[in-house]
Amino acid sequence: MNARLPGRPDIVTLLGNPESDPRGLLRNRNVHPGVQVWGRLRPGATVEQAQAELTLVGRRLAEQYPDSNRGRTFIASPLRPNVGDVGATLWLLLAAVALVLLIACANIGSLVLARAVSRERELAMRAALGAGRGRLMRQCLTETAVLGLAGGLSGVGLAKVGVAPFIAFWPGTLPRADDIVIDWRVLVFAVVASLTSSLIFGLAPALRVPARHLDRVLHAAGRAIRGGSRRLHSVFVAAEIALAIVLLVCAGALGRALLRLTALDAGFIVHNVLVARTAVSPTALADPSRTRAAWDGVLAAARTVPGVEAVAAVDTVPMRAGYNQNVYWTSASLPPIAERPGAIMTSVTPEYARVMGLRIRFGRFFDDHDRAGSEPVIIVDDILAQTAFGRPDVVGRQLWLPDLGPGSFRIVGVVGHVRHWGLASDDQAAVRAQIYYPFAQLPDPLVRRWSQLMSIVVRTGVPPGTLVESLRHAIRGSTSDQVMYQVQTLEDLAAASLARQRFLLLLFGAFAALALLLASLGLYGVLAYLMSERTPEIGVRLALGARAADVTRMVLGESAGMVLVGLCVGVAGAMAASRALQQFVDGVHGVDLPTYAVVMAVLSASALAASIVPARRACRVDAMTALRQD
């Protein structure tokens, strides 16, 4: 059964078991614990039919129980593993790889076209001896297919070597990583991709096979380049430059996004803070007062460790998996459940603000007087204060939290917003408002469950990693049945929240660099070939009085024309690509003018460097030697 259930549970119990549901949440219509129901469709039934029936059931429940079910329904969807944003990341990488492949195809196509032009006399001779156009085209495509298959098989070999490092480099955990192998499906795909690529870069040369006016081709081949060939070369180079711009702009957008996100204020101080889940003695969980005393003992023991400056307990740690979301209202007359706003609820001990470095905007944080039996108090962040009351200072105001207890809770402080969902994702989160309440005032029925969720956060005066074993030993207790596990630092959590952006930037940067190199090589190769074929023309120009500077300007002007066309097409493509990137990657905004300016400057410099050598070679042509060349 573990193979079919997501999450691979260790223990399975009956739904609604009083031991696993002590608060009776599953029997309370006003509470929606997020239970998922799995079912198997009967033979012949479709998901659409199931959705229609469930919608009808949901409508009837909303009519029967308007207070709890208004605006709610059921959603039927095929059971699939939750892979998070892995799918979007893989699609982005596939798009980047496809662009690099197209650049390589254009590059090789340009080289093969040059070879085909130089072989025009040979092909014309074959045609004159009786070879049909179809046979000559098959010969050209066969040569490119061999080239493509050789490259594809080499790529498969490199992929087999690179799969393991790629999986290890993936940010976080890659779902179904064990299923990633080089099997026959990959080989078939590689062969198909290789043959398709061969067709792409071999079609233009094949279409140039001479079929008419063979005597003219035999007489003129090798002396001049026809305008169609020159235009095709220019198209190939412009396409390479355009595709390179798309990748360069995407890499620039990711780089600027990462710089901006790294500079964001997380709402707390990430340096020198250790986070660890902690389990108190099981014997202390039977009684709420003993549970609270056990946590006081854990915190006191942690304070005795040299190097510890402050320690606190918290149920949900920012930027770590897990959150507790509840509804709130500003008066005792609660609206329907569907209309109540939600907030992230966090249970903490008094030193939490000091450990995390929270900014207290107004009022105070919790202290030892906020205990069971005293006035219920809470602290809110500035987002909730502005959203609920329309003002920043709400100290002394009341909030009603029906999921936490009856009556109102007095606000005693306002703190700065903490980017709970991560540096990149917090701005897009549906619920951002935050409420803090003291663990000491937690209702008795909730103490046992919350105690199983609590972690300790420790601010240290030394590198946090050096205190892990000392903290474990101190927290263990007299009965040695209290443990600290899943140890992390806030710096690691903050870095992990940007791991996907960093991963994509590195890969897109590598692809963009490769694309720029290929485009530069393609431009250099085309110019070098065109200038070598135009040597007699250059000789005539020099013999008629043209200077070396004039020839250099001619070569650079031809290069500038190809680059300019590629820039115009590439900018349009980059705009579309950047909009797609915004949808797939959190924190990426529209590409700004500085990014385009840097990309164009880099590309122009690369194009100039690629054009200088052919230009210098052309201006050094000896006029007499060039005029004697066939």
C-alpha positions as CSV (number, residue, x, y, z in Angstrom):
1,M,0.0,0.0,0.0
2,N,2.9,2.3,0.6
3,A,3.8,2.3,-3.0
4,R,0.3,3.7,-3.9
5,L,-0.1,6.3,-1.1
6,P,1.8,9.6,-1.5
7,G,4.1,10.4,1.3
8,R,4.7,6.7,2.3
9,P,3.0,6.8,5.7
10,D,4.4,4.8,8.6
11,I,1.1,4.4,10.5
12,V,-2.4,4.3,9.1
13,T,-5.5,4.8,11.3
14,L,-9.2,5.0,10.8
15,L,-10.6,8.4,9.8
16,G,-12.4,10.0,12.7
17,N,-10.6,7.9,15.4
18,P,-11.0,9.8,18.7
19,E,-7.4,9.1,19.5
20,S,-6.2,10.8,16.3
21,D,-8.8,13.5,16.4
22,P,-9.1,14.5,20.1
23,R,-10.6,17.9,19.3
24,G,-13.3,16.4,17.0
25,L,-12.4,18.6,14.1
26,L,-13.7,16.0,11.6
27,R,-17.1,16.2,13.3
28,N,-17.3,20.0,13.3
29,R,-18.9,21.4,10.2
30,N,-17.4,24.9,10.8
31,V,-13.9,23.5,10.6
32,H,-12.4,22.5,7.2
33,P,-9.3,20.4,8.0
34,G,-8.5,19.8,4.3
35,V,-9.3,16.1,4.1
36,Q,-8.7,14.5,0.7
37,V,-10.8,11.7,-0.6
38,W,-9.5,9.2,-3.1
39,G,-11.8,7.1,-5.1
40,R,-11.7,4.7,-8.1
41,L,-14.0,5.5,-11.0
42,R,-16.3,2.8,-12.1
43,P,-15.6,1.2,-15.5
44,G,-16.5,3.6,-18.3
45,A,-16.9,6.6,-16.1
46,T,-14.9,9.8,-16.7
47,V,-13.5,12.5,-14.4
48,E,-15.9,15.0,-16.0
49,Q,-18.9,12.8,-15.0
50,A,-17.6,12.5,-11.4
51,Q,-17.0,16.3,-11.3
52,A,-20.6,16.9,-12.4
53,E,-22.0,14.6,-9.6
54,L,-19.8,16.1,-7.0
55,T,-20.8,19.6,-8.0
56,L,-24.4,18.7,-7.5
57,V,-23.6,17.3,-4.0
58,G,-21.7,20.4,-3.1
59,R,-24.6,22.6,-4.2
60,R,-27.0,20.6,-2.0
61,L,-24.7,20.8,1.0
62,A,-24.3,24.6,0.5
63,E,-28.1,24.9,0.6
64,Q,-28.5,22.7,3.6
65,Y,-25.6,24.2,5.6
66,P,-25.2,27.8,4.3
67,D,-23.1,28.9,7.3
68,S,-20.3,26.4,6.8
69,N,-20.6,25.3,3.1
70,R,-21.5,28.5,1.3
71,G,-19.1,29.1,-1.6
72,R,-17.6,25.6,-1.2
73,T,-17.7,22.6,-3.5
74,F,-15.8,19.4,-4.5
75,I,-13.0,19.2,-7.0
76,A,-12.4,15.9,-8.9
77,S,-9.0,15.5,-10.5
78,P,-6.8,12.5,-11.4
79,L,-4.5,11.4,-8.7
80,R,-1.0,12.5,-9.5
81,P,2.1,13.0,-7.4
82,N,2.7,16.5,-6.1
83,V,5.9,17.7,-7.9
84,G,5.6,21.4,-7.0
85,D,7.3,23.6,-9.5
86,V,9.5,20.8,-11.0
87,G,7.4,20.7,-14.1
88,A,7.8,24.4,-14.8
89,T,11.5,24.2,-14.2
90,L,11.9,21.3,-16.6
91,W,9.9,23.1,-19.3
92,L,12.1,26.1,-19.0
93,L,15.3,24.0,-19.3
94,L,13.8,22.2,-22.3
95,A,13.1,25.6,-24.0
96,A,16.7,26.7,-23.3
97,V,18.1,23.5,-24.6
98,A,15.9,23.8,-27.7
99,L,17.2,27.3,-28.4
100,V,20.8,26.2,-28.1
101,L,20.0,23.3,-30.4
102,L,18.6,25.7,-33.0
103,I,21.7,27.9,-32.8
104,A,23.9,24.8,-33.3
105,C,21.7,23.8,-36.3
106,A,22.0,27.3,-37.8
107,N,25.7,27.3,-37.3
108,I,26.2,23.9,-38.8
109,G,23.7,24.7,-41.6
110,S,25.8,27.7,-42.5
111,L,29.0,25.7,-42.6
112,V,27.4,22.9,-44.7
113,L,25.9,25.5,-47.0
114,A,29.4,27.0,-47.5
115,R,30.7,23.5,-48.3
116,A,27.8,22.9,-50.7
117,V,28.6,26.1,-52.5
118,S,32.2,25.1,-52.9
119,R,31.1,21.7,-54.3
120,E,28.7,23.2,-56.9
121,R,31.0,22.3,-59.7
122,E,31.3,18.7,-58.4
123,L,27.5,18.4,-58.0
124,A,27.0,19.9,-61.5
125,M,29.5,17.4,-62.9
126,R,27.5,14.6,-61.3
127,A,24.3,16.0,-62.7
128,A,25.8,16.2,-66.1
129,L,26.8,12.6,-65.9
130,G,23.2,11.5,-65.3
131,A,22.6,11.9,-61.5
132,G,19.1,13.1,-60.9
133,R,18.3,16.0,-58.5
134,G,16.7,13.7,-56.1
135,R,19.8,11.5,-55.9
136,L,22.0,14.5,-55.3
137,M,19.6,15.8,-52.6
138,R,19.7,12.4,-50.9
139,Q,23.5,12.5,-51.0
140,C,23.6,15.9,-49.2
141,L,21.0,14.9,-46.6
142,T,22.7,11.6,-46.0
143,E,26.0,13.4,-45.2
144,T,24.2,15.7,-42.8
145,A,22.3,12.8,-41.2
146,V,25.6,11.0,-40.5
147,L,26.9,14.2,-38.9
148,G,23.7,14.6,-36.9
149,L,23.6,11.0,-35.7
150,A,27.3,11.1,-34.7
151,G,26.5,14.2,-32.6
152,G,23.4,12.7,-31.1
153,L,25.1,9.5,-30.0
154,S,28.0,11.6,-28.5
155,G,25.4,13.6,-26.7
156,V,23.8,10.5,-25.3
157,G,27.1,9.4,-24.0
158,L,27.7,12.8,-22.3
159,A,24.1,12.7,-20.9
160,K,24.8,9.3,-19.4
161,V,27.8,10.7,-17.6
162,G,26.0,13.9,-16.6
163,V,22.7,12.6,-15.3
164,A,24.0,11.9,-11.8
165,P,25.7,15.3,-11.3
166,F,22.6,17.0,-12.7
167,I,20.3,15.3,-10.2
168,A,22.7,16.0,-7.3
169,F,22.8,19.7,-8.4
170,W,19.0,20.0,-8.6
171,P,17.7,22.4,-5.9
172,G,15.9,20.4,-3.2
173,T,14.6,17.0,-4.0
174,L,13.8,15.9,-7.5
175,P,10.6,13.8,-7.5
176,R,11.1,10.3,-9.0
177,A,14.8,10.8,-9.4
178,D,15.3,7.1,-9.3
179,D,13.3,6.7,-12.5
180,I,15.7,9.0,-14.5
181,V,17.7,6.6,-16.6
182,I,19.1,6.5,-20.2
183,D,16.9,3.8,-21.7
184,W,15.6,2.9,-25.1
185,R,13.1,5.7,-25.0
186,V,15.9,8.2,-24.6
187,L,17.8,6.6,-27.4
188,V,14.8,6.8,-29.7
189,F,14.3,10.4,-28.8
190,A,18.0,11.1,-29.4
191,V,17.9,9.5,-32.9
192,V,14.7,11.3,-33.8
193,A,16.1,14.7,-32.6
194,S,19.4,14.0,-34.4
195,L,17.6,13.2,-37.7
196,T,15.3,16.2,-37.3
197,S,18.3,18.5,-36.7
198,S,20.0,17.0,-39.7
199,L,17.0,17.9,-41.8
200,I,17.0,21.4,-40.4
201,F,20.6,22.2,-41.1
202,G,20.9,20.0,-44.2
203,L,17.8,21.2,-46.1
204,A,19.1,24.5,-47.4
205,P,22.3,23.0,-48.9
206,A,20.3,20.2,-50.4
207,L,17.9,22.6,-52.1
208,R,20.9,24.3,-53.8
209,V,21.7,21.2,-55.8
210,P,22.1,22.4,-59.4
211,A,19.5,21.1,-61.8
212,R,19.5,23.6,-64.7
213,H,22.1,25.6,-66.6
214,L,24.8,23.1,-65.8
215,D,27.2,24.5,-68.3
216,R,26.9,27.9,-66.6
217,V,27.5,26.4,-63.2
218,L,30.5,24.4,-64.5
219,H,31.9,27.5,-66.0
220,A,31.3,29.9,-63.1
221,A,31.5,27.8,-59.9
222,G,34.2,28.8,-57.6
223,R,34.4,32.4,-59.1
224,A,31.6,34.1,-57.4
225,I,29.0,33.7,-54.7
226,R,25.4,34.0,-55.9
227,G,23.1,36.4,-54.1
228,G,20.9,33.6,-52.8
229,S,23.8,31.9,-51.1
230,R,24.9,35.1,-49.5
231,R,21.3,35.8,-48.2
232,L,21.0,32.3,-46.8
233,H,24.3,32.8,-44.9
234,S,23.0,36.1,-43.6
235,V,19.7,34.5,-42.5
236,F,21.6,31.8,-40.6
237,V,23.8,34.3,-38.8
238,A,20.9,36.6,-37.9
239,A,18.9,33.6,-36.6
240,E,21.8,32.6,-34.4
241,I,22.2,36.1,-33.0
242,A,18.4,36.4,-32.4
243,L,18.3,33.2,-30.5
244,A,21.4,34.1,-28.5
245,I,19.7,37.4,-27.5
246,V,16.7,35.5,-26.1
247,L,18.9,33.4,-23.9
248,L,21.1,36.3,-22.8
249,V,18.0,38.4,-21.9
250,C,16.5,35.5,-19.9
251,A,19.8,35.0,-18.1
252,G,20.0,38.7,-17.4
253,A,16.4,38.8,-16.1
254,L,17.2,35.9,-13.7
255,G,20.4,37.5,-12.6
256,R,18.7,40.9,-11.8
257,A,15.8,39.0,-10.0
258,L,18.3,37.1,-7.9
259,L,20.2,40.3,-7.0
260,R,16.9,42.0,-6.0
261,L,15.6,39.1,-4.0
262,T,18.9,38.6,-2.2
263,A,18.8,42.3,-1.1
264,L,15.2,42.0,0.2
265,D,14.5,42.4,3.9
266,A,13.4,39.0,5.2
267,G,11.9,40.6,8.3
268,F,14.4,38.8,10.6
269,I,18.1,38.5,11.0
270,V,19.3,35.2,9.4
271,H,22.8,35.1,10.7
272,N,23.8,32.9,13.6
273,V,20.4,31.3,14.2
274,L,20.0,27.6,14.6
275,V,16.6,25.9,14.0
276,A,15.8,22.4,15.2
277,R,12.6,20.3,15.7
278,T,12.5,19.2,19.3
279,A,10.5,16.4,21.0
280,V,10.0,16.6,24.8
281,S,9.7,13.6,27.0
282,P,6.6,11.5,26.1
283,T,5.7,11.2,29.8
284,A,5.2,15.0,29.9
285,L,2.6,15.0,27.1
286,A,-0.1,13.4,29.3
287,D,-0.8,16.7,31.2
288,P,-0.7,20.2,29.8
289,S,0.9,21.7,32.8
290,R,3.7,19.1,32.7
291,T,4.1,19.8,29.0
292,R,4.6,23.5,29.5
293,A,7.1,22.8,32.3
294,A,9.0,20.4,30.0
295,W,9.3,23.1,27.4
296,D,10.5,25.6,30.1
297,G,13.1,23.0,31.0
298,V,14.3,22.6,27.4
299,L,14.7,26.3,27.0
300,A,16.5,26.6,30.3
301,A,18.9,23.8,29.4
302,A,19.7,25.3,26.0
303,R,20.6,28.6,27.7
304,T,23.3,26.9,29.7
305,V,25.3,26.0,26.6
306,P,28.2,28.4,26.1
307,G,27.8,30.5,23.0
308,V,24.0,30.6,23.2
309,E,22.7,34.2,23.4
310,A,18.9,33.6,23.4
311,V,16.6,30.6,22.8
312,A,12.9,30.4,22.1
313,A,10.3,27.8,21.0
314,V,8.0,28.2,17.9
315,D,5.6,26.0,16.1
316,T,6.1,27.2,12.5
317,V,9.5,28.5,11.3
318,P,9.6,31.0,8.5
319,M,10.7,29.6,5.1
320,R,10.5,26.1,6.4
321,A,7.8,23.6,5.3
322,G,4.6,23.9,7.3
323,Y,2.3,26.7,8.4
324,N,-0.8,27.2,10.6
325,Q,-3.5,29.3,8.9
326,N,-6.6,30.5,10.8
327,V,-9.3,33.1,10.3
328,Y,-9.7,36.3,12.3
329,W,-12.2,39.1,12.5
330,T,-12.3,42.6,14.1
331,S,-15.6,42.2,16.0
332,A,-17.7,39.5,17.8
333,S,-20.2,39.4,15.0
334,L,-18.4,36.9,12.7
335,P,-19.3,36.9,9.0
336,P,-19.8,33.6,7.1
337,I,-16.7,31.4,7.1
338,A,-16.0,31.8,3.5
339,E,-15.8,35.6,4.0
340,R,-13.4,35.6,7.0
341,P,-9.8,36.7,6.2
342,G,-7.0,34.3,7.1
343,A,-3.6,34.8,8.7
344,I,-0.6,32.8,9.5
345,M,-0.8,31.9,13.2
346,T,2.5,31.3,15.1
347,S,2.8,30.2,18.7
348,V,6.0,31.4,20.3
349,T,7.8,31.9,23.7
350,P,8.8,35.4,25.0
351,E,12.4,35.4,23.6
352,Y,11.3,34.7,20.1
353,A,11.6,38.4,19.0
354,R,15.1,38.6,20.3
355,V,16.3,35.4,18.7
356,M,14.8,36.2,15.3
357,G,15.6,39.9,15.5
358,L,12.0,41.0,14.8
359,R,11.4,44.7,14.4
360,I,8.8,45.8,17.0
361,R,7.0,48.7,15.4
362,F,4.6,49.5,18.2
363,G,3.9,48.2,21.7
364,R,5.8,45.3,23.1
365,F,6.5,41.6,22.7
366,F,5.4,38.8,25.0
367,D,6.9,38.5,28.5
368,D,6.6,36.1,31.4
369,H,3.4,37.7,32.6
370,D,1.5,36.5,29.5
371,R,0.6,33.1,30.9
372,A,-2.4,30.9,31.3
373,G,-5.0,32.7,33.3
374,S,-3.9,36.2,32.3
375,E,-5.6,38.3,29.7
376,P,-5.3,36.7,26.2
377,V,-2.9,38.7,24.1
378,I,-1.6,38.6,20.6
379,I,0.9,40.4,18.4
380,V,0.2,41.2,14.7
381,D,2.4,42.2,11.8
382,D,2.2,45.5,10.0
383,I,0.4,43.9,7.0
384,L,-2.5,42.7,9.2
385,A,-2.7,46.0,11.0
386,Q,-3.0,47.9,7.8
387,T,-5.4,45.3,6.2
388,A,-7.7,44.9,9.2
389,F,-7.7,48.4,10.7
390,G,-6.3,50.6,8.0
391,R,-3.6,52.1,10.3
392,P,-0.1,51.0,11.5
393,D,-0.6,51.4,15.3
394,V,-3.3,49.1,16.5
395,V,-2.0,48.4,20.0
396,G,-5.0,48.0,22.4
397,R,-7.4,46.9,19.6
398,Q,-9.2,43.5,19.7
399,L,-9.3,40.5,17.4
400,W,-11.5,37.5,17.5
401,L,-9.9,34.2,16.6
402,P,-12.6,31.5,16.7
403,D,-10.2,28.6,16.0
404,L,-8.0,29.6,19.0
405,G,-10.6,30.2,21.6
406,P,-13.8,32.1,22.5
407,G,-13.8,35.8,23.2
408,S,-11.4,38.5,22.0
409,F,-7.6,38.8,22.0
410,R,-6.0,42.1,22.8
411,I,-3.2,43.3,20.5
412,V,-0.2,44.3,22.6
413,G,2.4,44.8,19.8
414,V,2.9,45.3,16.1
415,V,6.0,43.8,14.4
416,G,7.5,44.0,11.0
417,H,6.3,41.5,8.3
418,V,8.3,38.3,8.1
419,R,8.7,36.8,4.6
420,H,7.3,33.4,5.8
421,W,6.9,31.9,2.3
422,G,10.5,32.7,1.2
423,L,12.3,35.6,-0.3
424,A,10.8,35.0,-3.8
425,S,7.4,33.6,-3.1
426,D,6.1,35.7,-0.2
427,D,4.8,38.6,-2.4
428,Q,2.6,36.1,-4.4
429,A,1.2,34.3,-1.4
430,A,-2.5,34.4,-0.9
431,V,-2.2,34.8,2.9
432,R,0.5,37.0,4.2
433,A,-0.9,38.6,7.4
434,Q,0.7,37.2,10.5
435,I,-0.5,36.8,14.1
436,Y,1.7,35.7,17.1
437,Y,0.3,34.3,20.3
438,P,2.1,33.1,23.4
439,F,2.6,29.3,23.8
440,A,1.9,29.7,27.5
441,Q,-1.7,30.8,26.8
442,L,-2.4,28.0,24.4
443,P,-5.7,26.2,25.4
444,D,-5.1,22.9,27.2
445,P,-6.7,20.7,24.5
446,L,-4.2,22.1,22.0
447,V,-1.0,21.8,24.1
448,R,-0.3,18.1,23.3
449,R,-0.7,18.5,19.5
450,W,1.2,21.8,19.4
451,S,4.0,20.3,21.5
452,Q,4.6,17.8,18.7
453,L,5.0,20.6,16.2
454,M,7.3,22.8,18.2
455,S,10.9,23.7,17.3
456,I,13.6,25.7,19.1
457,V,15.4,28.6,17.6
458,V,18.7,29.5,19.0
459,R,20.7,32.7,18.5
460,T,24.4,32.1,18.9
461,G,27.5,34.2,19.3
462,V,29.6,31.6,17.5
463,P,29.0,29.7,14.2
464,P,25.8,27.7,14.9
465,G,27.1,24.4,13.6
466,T,29.6,24.2,16.4
467,L,26.9,24.1,19.1
468,V,24.7,21.3,17.7
469,E,26.1,18.4,19.7
470,S,26.3,20.5,22.9
471,L,22.6,21.5,22.5
472,R,21.6,17.9,21.9
473,H,23.4,16.8,25.1
474,A,21.9,19.6,27.2
475,I,18.4,19.1,25.9
476,R,18.4,15.3,26.3
477,G,17.2,15.6,29.9
478,S,17.6,13.4,33.0
479,T,15.7,10.6,31.4
480,S,17.5,10.9,28.0
481,D,14.3,10.8,26.1
482,Q,14.2,14.4,24.7
483,V,15.7,14.8,21.2
484,M,16.7,17.6,18.8
485,Y,16.5,16.7,15.1
486,Q,16.2,18.2,11.6
487,V,18.8,20.8,12.5
488,Q,19.1,23.8,10.1
489,T,20.2,27.4,10.1
490,L,18.1,30.4,9.0
491,E,20.8,31.2,6.5
492,D,20.3,27.7,4.9
493,L,16.5,28.3,4.9
494,A,16.8,31.7,3.3
495,A,19.3,30.4,0.7
496,A,17.0,27.4,0.0
497,S,14.1,29.8,-0.8
498,L,16.1,31.1,-3.7
499,A,17.6,27.7,-4.8
500,R,15.4,27.4,-7.9
501,Q,16.3,30.9,-9.1
502,R,20.0,30.3,-8.5
503,F,19.8,26.9,-10.3
504,L,18.0,28.4,-13.3
505,L,20.4,31.4,-13.4
506,L,23.4,29.1,-13.5
507,L,22.0,26.9,-16.3
508,F,20.6,29.8,-18.3
509,G,23.9,31.6,-17.9
510,A,25.8,28.6,-19.2
511,F,23.4,28.2,-22.1
512,A,23.6,31.9,-22.9
513,A,27.4,31.8,-22.8
514,L,27.3,28.7,-25.1
515,A,24.8,30.5,-27.4
516,L,27.0,33.6,-27.6
517,L,30.1,31.5,-28.4
518,L,28.2,29.6,-31.2
519,A,26.8,32.8,-32.6
520,S,30.2,34.5,-32.6
521,L,31.8,31.4,-34.2
522,G,29.0,31.4,-36.8
523,L,29.5,35.0,-37.6
524,Y,33.3,34.6,-37.9
525,G,32.9,31.5,-40.1
526,V,30.5,33.1,-42.5
527,L,32.5,36.3,-42.8
528,A,35.7,34.4,-43.3
529,Y,34.1,32.2,-46.0
530,L,32.5,35.1,-47.8
531,M,35.7,37.2,-47.8
532,S,37.7,34.2,-49.1
533,E,35.2,33.7,-51.9
534,R,35.2,37.4,-52.7
535,T,39.0,37.7,-52.9
536,P,38.9,38.5,-56.6
537,E,36.3,41.3,-56.0
538,I,38.4,42.7,-53.2
539,G,41.5,42.6,-55.5
540,V,39.6,44.6,-58.1
541,R,38.5,47.2,-55.5
542,L,42.1,47.5,-54.3
543,A,43.4,47.8,-57.8
544,L,40.9,50.6,-58.5
545,G,42.2,52.6,-55.6
546,A,40.2,51.4,-52.6
547,R,42.1,51.7,-49.3
548,A,42.5,49.1,-46.6
549,A,40.2,51.1,-44.4
550,D,37.5,51.0,-47.1
551,V,37.7,47.2,-47.3
552,T,37.5,47.0,-43.5
553,R,34.4,49.2,-43.4
554,M,32.9,46.9,-46.1
555,V,33.4,43.8,-44.0
556,L,32.3,45.4,-40.8
557,G,29.3,46.9,-42.5
558,E,28.2,43.4,-43.8
559,S,28.7,42.1,-40.3
560,A,26.7,45.0,-38.8
561,G,23.8,44.3,-41.2
562,M,23.5,40.7,-40.1
563,V,23.9,41.7,-36.4
564,L,21.3,44.4,-36.7
565,V,18.7,42.1,-38.2
566,G,19.4,39.6,-35.5
567,L,19.1,42.2,-32.8
568,C,15.7,43.4,-34.0
569,V,14.3,39.9,-34.2
570,G,16.0,38.8,-30.9
571,V,14.6,41.7,-28.9
572,A,11.1,40.9,-30.0
573,G,11.6,37.3,-29.0
574,A,13.2,38.2,-25.7
575,M,10.2,40.3,-24.8
576,A,7.9,37.3,-25.3
577,A,10.3,35.0,-23.4
578,S,10.7,37.4,-20.5
579,R,6.9,37.5,-20.1
580,A,6.8,33.7,-20.0
581,L,9.6,33.7,-17.5
582,Q,7.6,35.9,-15.2
583,Q,4.8,33.3,-15.1
584,F,7.1,30.4,-14.3
585,V,9.6,31.9,-11.9
586,D,8.7,33.8,-8.7
587,G,10.5,37.1,-8.3
588,V,11.2,37.7,-12.0
589,H,9.9,41.1,-13.2
590,G,9.7,42.6,-16.6
591,V,13.1,43.0,-18.3
592,D,14.3,46.6,-18.0
593,L,16.3,48.8,-20.3
594,P,19.6,48.3,-18.5
595,T,19.4,44.5,-19.1
596,Y,18.8,45.0,-22.8
597,A,21.6,47.6,-22.9
598,V,24.1,45.2,-21.3
599,V,23.0,42.3,-23.5
600,M,23.3,44.4,-26.7
601,A,26.7,45.7,-25.6
602,V,28.0,42.2,-24.9
603,L,26.7,40.9,-28.2
604,S,28.0,43.8,-30.1
605,A,31.4,43.4,-28.6
606,S,31.4,39.7,-29.4
607,A,30.3,40.4,-33.0
608,L,33.0,43.0,-33.4
609,A,35.6,40.6,-32.0
610,A,34.4,37.9,-34.4
611,S,34.5,40.3,-37.4
612,I,37.9,41.9,-36.8
613,V,40.0,38.9,-38.0
614,P,38.1,38.4,-41.4
615,A,38.2,42.2,-41.9
616,R,42.0,42.4,-41.2
617,R,42.6,39.5,-43.5
618,A,40.5,41.0,-46.3
619,C,42.3,44.4,-46.2
620,R,45.7,42.6,-46.4
621,V,44.8,40.9,-49.7
622,D,47.4,41.5,-52.4
623,A,45.7,43.0,-55.5
624,M,47.8,41.2,-58.1
625,T,47.5,37.8,-56.4
626,A,43.7,38.3,-56.0
627,L,43.3,39.2,-59.7
628,R,45.1,36.1,-60.9
629,Q,42.9,33.8,-58.6
630,D,40.5,31.6,-60.5
